[in-house]
Amino acid sequence: MFKIVKTETYKWPVTVRLPADGGKFDVSTFDVVFKRLSAPEVAELRVGLFRDDADAVAAARGLVVGWSGVEDNDGELPFSGSALDGILHISGVAPAIVAAFFESVIGAPRKN
């Protein structure tokens, strides 16, 4: 049975790989609450992406409406517009968020 989903948002894991000393990566995962887009909105988003990093930042800013599992030096970082702007300016975070969004709408299997 196909059930029409009527929620405006959904939670999806995002994996971020940040460069670390010794040619390695620090891998972290947190959950993002994405705004649910229609098929035409997804297609429009896909067309305008990845000319540069600013496109990924703008796309992520329009998709993310919440999160869990994000911490700073003081502990859990509550979601806000300014907190989102802060993490989106960390190299690699915005593309990871956008990639997770497209993974969620395309249905690609997650790698463990």
MDTraj code that builds the backbone (N, CA, C; nanometers):
import mdtraj as md
import numpy as np

residues = "MET PHE LYS ILE VAL LYS THR GLU THR TYR LYS TRP PRO VAL THR VAL ARG LEU PRO ALA ASP GLY GLY LYS PHE ASP VAL SER THR PHE ASP VAL VAL PHE LYS ARG LEU SER ALA PRO GLU VAL ALA GLU LEU ARG VAL GLY LEU PHE ARG ASP ASP ALA ASP ALA VAL ALA ALA ALA ARG GLY LEU VAL VAL GLY TRP SER GLY VAL GLU ASP ASN ASP GLY GLU LEU PRO PHE SER GLY SER ALA LEU ASP GLY ILE LEU HIS ILE SER GLY VAL ALA PRO ALA ILE VAL ALA ALA PHE PHE GLU SER VAL ILE GLY ALA PRO ARG LYS ASN".split()
xyz = np.array([
    [0.0848, -0.1179, 0.0000],
    [0.0000, 0.0000, 0.0000],
    [0.0891, 0.1239, 0.0000],
    [0.0558, 0.2189, -0.0815],
    [0.1272, 0.3459, -0.0883],
    [0.0507, 0.4479, -0.0072],
    [0.1148, 0.4995, 0.0960],
    [0.0508, 0.5981, 0.1819],
    [0.1069, 0.7355, 0.1484],
    [0.0216, 0.8288, 0.1178],
    [0.0637, 0.9640, 0.0863],
    [0.1132, 1.0294, 0.2148],
    [0.2389, 1.0736, 0.2134],
    [0.2989, 1.1370, 0.3306],
    [0.2598, 1.2841, 0.3317],
    [0.2098, 1.3290, 0.4429],
    [0.1643, 1.4670, 0.4498],
    [0.2482, 1.5531, 0.5425],
    [0.3600, 1.5003, 0.5879],
    [0.4454, 1.5806, 0.6741],
    [0.5250, 1.6798, 0.5895],
    [0.5539, 1.7938, 0.6453],
    [0.6289, 1.8961, 0.5730],
    [0.7792, 1.8822, 0.5904],
    [0.8214, 1.7985, 0.6854],
    [0.9640, 1.7802, 0.7132],
    [0.9925, 1.6332, 0.7404],
    [1.1202, 1.5977, 0.7386],
    [1.1633, 1.4645, 0.7782],
    [1.3088, 1.4710, 0.8229],
    [1.3465, 1.3774, 0.9101],
    [1.4823, 1.3721, 0.9650],
    [1.5655, 1.2729, 0.8847],
    [1.6914, 1.3116, 0.8539],
    [1.7795, 1.2264, 0.7737],
    [1.9227, 1.2426, 0.8236],
    [1.9996, 1.1333, 0.8318],
    [2.1389, 1.1444, 0.8774],
    [2.2300, 1.2079, 0.7715],
    [2.3232, 1.2873, 0.8192],
    [2.4247, 1.3510, 0.7341],
    [2.5615, 1.3103, 0.7877],
    [2.6476, 1.2637, 0.6999],
    [2.7834, 1.2278, 0.7376],
    [2.8789, 1.3317, 0.6799],
    [2.9622, 1.3877, 0.7672],
    [3.0587, 1.4902, 0.7276],
    [3.1985, 1.4355, 0.7492],
    [3.2810, 1.4494, 0.6469],
    [3.4222, 1.4081, 0.6557],
    [3.5072, 1.5340, 0.6505],
    [3.5722, 1.5638, 0.7626],
    [3.6581, 1.6820, 0.7701],
    [3.8044, 1.6394, 0.7733],
    [3.8890, 1.7074, 0.6961],
    [4.0312, 1.6712, 0.6946],
    [4.0931, 1.6833, 0.8340],
    [4.1815, 1.5889, 0.8641],
    [4.2513, 1.5878, 0.9922],
    [4.4004, 1.5660, 0.9665],
    [4.4792, 1.5775, 1.0691],
    [4.6240, 1.5573, 1.0568],
    [4.6550, 1.4179, 1.0021],
    [4.7655, 1.4079, 0.9325],
    [4.8144, 1.2792, 0.8852],
    [4.7430, 1.2257, 0.7619],
    [4.6747, 1.3130, 0.6882],
    [4.6065, 1.2678, 0.5681],
    [4.4836, 1.1843, 0.5954],
    [4.4231, 1.2031, 0.7112],
    [4.3044, 1.1273, 0.7492],
    [4.1840, 1.2198, 0.7554],
    [4.0710, 1.1620, 0.7833],
    [3.9478, 1.2386, 0.7981],
    [3.8840, 1.2094, 0.9324],
    [3.8270, 1.3125, 0.9945],
    [3.7383, 1.2947, 1.1084],
    [3.5985, 1.2806, 1.0499],
    [3.5335, 1.1692, 1.0779],
    [3.4012, 1.1424, 1.0240],
    [3.2991, 1.1590, 1.1362],
    [3.1993, 1.2436, 1.1107],
    [3.0944, 1.2700, 1.2087],
    [2.9586, 1.2572, 1.1417],
    [2.8598, 1.2194, 1.2201],
    [2.7231, 1.2094, 1.1688],
    [2.6308, 1.2857, 1.2619],
    [2.5369, 1.3562, 1.2021],
    [2.4310, 1.4219, 1.2782],
    [2.3019, 1.4127, 1.1971],
    [2.1891, 1.4362, 1.2607],
    [2.0600, 1.4291, 1.1925],
    [2.0135, 1.5692, 1.1566],
    [1.9682, 1.5831, 1.0335],
    [1.9144, 1.7095, 0.9842],
    [1.7655, 1.6916, 0.9622],
    [1.6898, 1.7939, 0.9917],
    [1.5487, 1.7957, 0.9573],
    [1.5372, 1.8736, 0.8272],
    [1.5011, 1.8013, 0.7208],
    [1.4873, 1.8625, 0.5892],
    [1.3437, 1.9070, 0.5652],
    [1.3308, 2.0165, 0.4922],
    [1.2016, 2.0573, 0.4398],
    [1.1695, 1.9645, 0.3228],
    [1.0491, 1.9106, 0.3194],
    [1.0082, 1.8209, 0.2113],
    [0.9752, 1.9053, 0.0885],
    [1.0414, 1.8755, -0.0238],
    [1.0184, 1.9487, -0.1474],
    [0.9363, 1.8653, -0.2446],
    [0.8657, 1.9332, -0.3320],
    [0.7935, 1.8643, -0.4390],
    [0.8937, 1.8204, -0.5455],
    [0.8517, 1.7301, -0.6336],
    [0.9391, 1.6831, -0.7411],
    [0.9878, 1.7988, -0.8291],
    [0.9026, 1.8946, -0.8675],
    [0.9539, 2.0076, -0.9466],
    [1.0551, 2.0930, -0.8696],
    [1.0357, 2.1087, -0.7392],
    [1.1317, 2.1853, -0.6596],
    [1.2667, 2.1142, -0.6531],
    [1.2645, 1.9818, -0.6407],
    [1.3893, 1.9046, -0.6389],
    [1.4611, 1.9199, -0.7724],
    [1.3872, 1.9105, -0.8822],
    [1.4473, 1.9244, -1.0151],
    [1.5084, 2.0629, -1.0330],
    [1.4399, 2.1654, -0.9880],
    [1.4918, 2.3024, -0.9978],
    [1.6175, 2.3190, -0.9140],
    [1.6186, 2.2611, -0.7960],
    [1.7357, 2.2682, -0.7089],
    [1.8547, 2.1996, -0.7744],
    [1.8315, 2.0847, -0.8327],
    [1.9390, 2.0080, -0.8967],
    [2.0031, 2.0865, -1.0108],
    [1.9234, 2.1582, -1.0881],
    [1.9744, 2.2340, -1.2035],
    [2.0708, 2.3429, -1.1591],
    [2.0430, 2.4084, -1.0468],
    [2.1237, 2.5222, -1.0056],
    [2.2414, 2.4918, -0.9170],
    [2.2697, 2.3637, -0.8930],
    [2.3705, 2.3304, -0.7920],
    [2.5118, 2.3173, -0.8452],
    [2.6031, 2.3432, -0.7545],
    [2.7443, 2.3085, -0.7654],
    [2.8226, 2.3808, -0.8731],
    [2.7812, 2.5017, -0.9041],
    [2.8707, 2.5850, -0.9827],
    [2.9872, 2.6276, -0.8936],
    [2.9571, 2.6480, -0.7653],
    [3.0612, 2.6777, -0.6673],
    [3.0074, 2.6462, -0.5274],
    [3.0937, 2.6640, -0.4261],
    [3.0525, 2.6311, -0.2896],
    [2.9367, 2.7168, -0.2409],
    [2.9250, 2.8403, -0.2922],
    [2.8163, 2.9275, -0.2496],
    [2.6805, 2.8666, -0.2858],
    [2.6728, 2.7948, -0.3966],
    [2.5480, 2.7293, -0.4355],
    [2.5094, 2.6218, -0.3347],
    [2.6051, 2.5449, -0.2885],
    [2.5768, 2.4410, -0.1895],
    [2.5329, 2.5026, -0.0578],
    [2.5963, 2.6122, -0.0180],
    [2.5577, 2.6811, 0.1061],
    [2.4151, 2.7330, 0.0943],
    [2.3827, 2.7977, -0.0163],
    [2.2478, 2.8515, -0.0354],
    [2.1445, 2.7390, -0.0380],
    [2.1765, 2.6293, -0.1056],
    [2.0838, 2.5164, -0.1120],
    [2.0606, 2.4583, 0.0266],
    [2.1682, 2.4358, 0.1011],
    [2.1550, 2.3786, 0.2352],
    [2.0747, 2.4719, 0.3254],
    [2.0981, 2.6011, 0.3128],
    [2.0253, 2.6984, 0.3941],
    [1.8744, 2.6883, 0.3670],
    [1.8356, 2.6595, 0.2435],
    [1.6945, 2.6480, 0.2103],
    [1.6325, 2.5138, 0.2432],
    [1.7141, 2.4135, 0.2696],
    [1.6639, 2.2784, 0.2962],
    [1.6526, 2.2448, 0.4437],
    [1.7445, 2.2959, 0.5249],
    [1.7552, 2.2548, 0.6661],
    [1.6645, 2.3410, 0.7536],
    [1.5775, 2.2748, 0.8291],
    [1.4889, 2.3466, 0.9203],
    [1.5080, 2.3033, 1.0658],
    [1.6048, 2.2147, 1.0873],
    [1.6349, 2.1714, 1.2237],
    [1.7452, 2.0680, 1.2220],
    [1.7900, 2.0275, 1.3418],
    [1.8916, 1.9234, 1.3519],
    [1.8979, 1.8683, 1.4924],
    [1.9682, 1.7591, 1.5064],
    [2.0050, 1.7049, 1.6376],
    [2.1424, 1.6419, 1.6225],
    [2.2139, 1.6369, 1.7314],
    [2.3458, 1.5753, 1.7299],
    [2.4580, 1.6681, 1.6886],
    [2.4341, 1.7996, 1.6944],
    [2.5386, 1.8976, 1.6634],
    [2.5849, 1.9578, 1.7949],
    [2.7159, 1.9560, 1.8157],
    [2.7724, 2.0099, 1.9396],
    [2.8811, 2.1111, 1.9085],
    [2.8996, 2.2047, 2.0026],
    [3.0153, 2.2931, 1.9988],
    [3.0931, 2.2697, 2.1279],
    [3.1837, 2.3580, 2.1619],
    [3.2652, 2.3392, 2.2825],
    [3.1842, 2.3408, 2.4113],
    [3.0632, 2.3972, 2.4059],
    [2.9782, 2.4059, 2.5240],
    [2.8750, 2.2937, 2.5333],
    [2.8759, 2.2014, 2.4379],
    [2.7788, 2.0919, 2.4385],
    [2.6843, 2.1015, 2.3208],
    [2.5624, 2.0487, 2.3392],
    [2.4624, 2.0456, 2.2317],
    [2.4353, 2.1874, 2.1796],
    [2.4396, 2.2011, 2.0480],
    [2.4160, 2.3303, 1.9836],
    [2.2731, 2.3313, 1.9305],
    [2.1865, 2.4133, 1.9906],
    [2.0487, 2.4193, 1.9420],
    [2.0445, 2.4781, 1.8010],
    [1.9467, 2.4332, 1.7219],
    [1.9320, 2.4853, 1.5871],
    [1.8829, 2.6295, 1.5912],
    [1.9430, 2.7119, 1.5082],
    [1.8977, 2.8491, 1.4839],
    [1.9551, 2.8901, 1.3486],
    [1.9058, 2.9981, 1.2948],
    [1.9576, 3.0474, 1.1677],
    [2.1045, 3.0821, 1.1759],
    [2.1447, 3.1452, 1.2846],
    [2.2862, 3.1831, 1.2967],
    [2.3744, 3.0610, 1.3203],
    [2.3247, 2.9608, 1.3942],
    [2.4030, 2.8380, 1.4134],
    [2.4171, 2.7640, 1.2808],
    [2.3110, 2.7617, 1.2006],
    [2.3169, 2.6990, 1.0686],
    [2.4200, 2.7704, 0.9817],
    [2.4162, 2.9023, 0.9790],
    [2.5156, 2.9777, 0.9021],
    [2.6565, 2.9430, 0.9468],
    [2.6752, 2.9265, 1.0767],
    [2.8074, 2.8936, 1.1289],
    [2.8595, 2.7610, 1.0785],
    [2.7749, 2.6573, 1.0801],
    [2.8261, 2.5273, 1.0351],
    [2.8365, 2.5194, 0.8832],
    [2.7539, 2.5960, 0.8119],
    [2.7601, 2.5933, 0.6657],
    [2.8877, 2.6549, 0.6116],
    [2.9541, 2.7335, 0.6935],
    [3.0797, 2.7942, 0.6490],
    [3.2021, 2.7092, 0.6838],
    [3.1787, 2.5919, 0.7399],
    [3.2867, 2.4954, 0.7597],
    [3.2987, 2.4173, 0.6297],
    [3.4160, 2.4204, 0.5705],
    [3.4366, 2.3562, 0.4412],
    [3.3943, 2.2096, 0.4455],
    [3.3095, 2.1701, 0.3520],
    [3.2650, 2.0317, 0.3427],
    [3.1295, 2.0047, 0.4031],
    [3.0794, 2.0918, 0.4901],
    [2.9520, 2.0655, 0.5571],
    [2.8345, 2.0869, 0.4620],
    [2.8303, 2.1996, 0.3922],
    [2.7179, 2.2267, 0.3019],
    [2.7059, 2.1198, 0.1929],
    [2.8164, 2.0824, 0.1251],
    [2.8029, 1.9751, 0.0254],
    [2.7548, 1.8427, 0.0850],
    [2.7959, 1.8124, 0.2087],
    [2.7510, 1.6879, 0.2734],
    [2.6008, 1.6921, 0.2999],
    [2.5508, 1.8069, 0.3407],
    [2.4071, 1.8221, 0.3662],
    [2.3291, 1.8071, 0.2365],
    [2.3746, 1.8740, 0.1318],
    [2.3046, 1.8666, 0.0031],
    [2.3093, 1.7239, -0.0528],
    [2.4237, 1.6582, -0.0400],
    [2.4352, 1.5196, -0.0870],
    [2.3392, 1.4287, -0.0104],
    [2.3269, 1.4490, 0.1211],
    [2.2342, 1.3678, 0.2008],
    [2.0902, 1.3934, 0.1586],
    [2.0585, 1.5182, 0.1269],
    [1.9233, 1.5486, 0.0806],
    [1.8924, 1.4728, -0.0479],
    [1.9834, 1.4802, -0.1451],
    [1.9579, 1.4104, -0.2709],
    [1.9554, 1.2585, -0.2513],
    [2.0360, 1.2088, -0.1596],
    [2.0299, 1.0663, -0.1261],
    [1.8911, 1.0321, -0.0739],
    [1.8336, 1.1219, 0.0048],
    [1.7029, 1.0942, 0.0623],
    [1.5912, 1.0964, -0.0417],
    [1.5999, 1.1821, -0.1404],
    [1.4919, 1.1894, -0.2391],
    [1.5107, 1.0909, -0.3530],
    [1.6343, 1.0494, -0.3782],
    [1.6595, 0.9516, -0.4842],
    [1.6437, 0.8100, -0.4318],
    [1.6700, 0.7943, -0.3017],
    [1.6531, 0.6628, -0.2411],
    [1.7767, 0.5757, -0.2509],
    [1.8930, 0.6371, -0.2740],
    [2.0174, 0.5597, -0.2825],
    [2.0461, 0.4963, -0.1473],
    [2.0959, 0.3746, -0.1470],
    [2.1273, 0.3083, -0.0196],
    [2.2442, 0.3766, 0.0494],
    [2.2391, 0.3821, 0.1810],
    [2.3476, 0.4395, 0.2614],
    [2.4563, 0.3359, 0.2786],
    [2.5821, 0.3823, 0.2746],
    [2.6953, 0.2945, 0.3032],
    [2.7216, 0.2961, 0.4505],
    [2.7564, 0.1819, 0.5070],
    [2.7873, 0.1749, 0.6515],
    [2.9352, 0.1820, 0.6726],
])
top = md.Topology()
chain = top.add_chain()
for i, resn in enumerate(residues, 1):
    res = top.add_residue(resn, chain, resSeq=i)
    for name in ("N", "CA", "C"):
        top.add_atom(name, md.element.get_by_symbol(name[0]), res)
traj = md.Trajectory(xyz[None], top)
